[in-house]
């Protein structure tokens, strides 16, 4: 029988492996403030792009592209593809500014009961202040009844975009 610590480590290893095999991470160097090249050193590496490539995702967000820059006061199509076998269901679209630590503060779009047509027109308001980066999440939940009812839950179907920016 495995100890709690062995089970915990195995779970962490599984999640780390999952993250590594389904994510394309790009790093950019962060330099010291020195002016001359001889004293300018890499201080740290900053994650600049995380491209999610999760094969089990129910939705693949096609537009906007990762790293694309959108503009305030303009309209854009959010386009996605639904994985075959995903139940027919209306979706929830959430756009969040990941530079904000509080999800409520960083939410710029939160719409529910959107027909799953693979397209949603979004007008970016002029009040969007931050450049981002932003992520789009498309999801829905299918309730599952359990016995006893307190054990009921739901199956979540979702997909997340790559990061994009707003000017």
Secondary structure, DSSP 8 states (H G I E B T S, - for coil): ---HHHHHHHHHHHHHHHHHHHEEEEEEEEE-S-SSTTT--EEEEEEEEEEE--TT-SEEEEES-TT-EE-TT-EEEEEEEE-TT-----EEEEEEETTSSSHHHHEEEEEEEE--SSEEEEE--TT----EEEEEEEEEEEEE--SSGGG-EEEEEEEE---EEE-
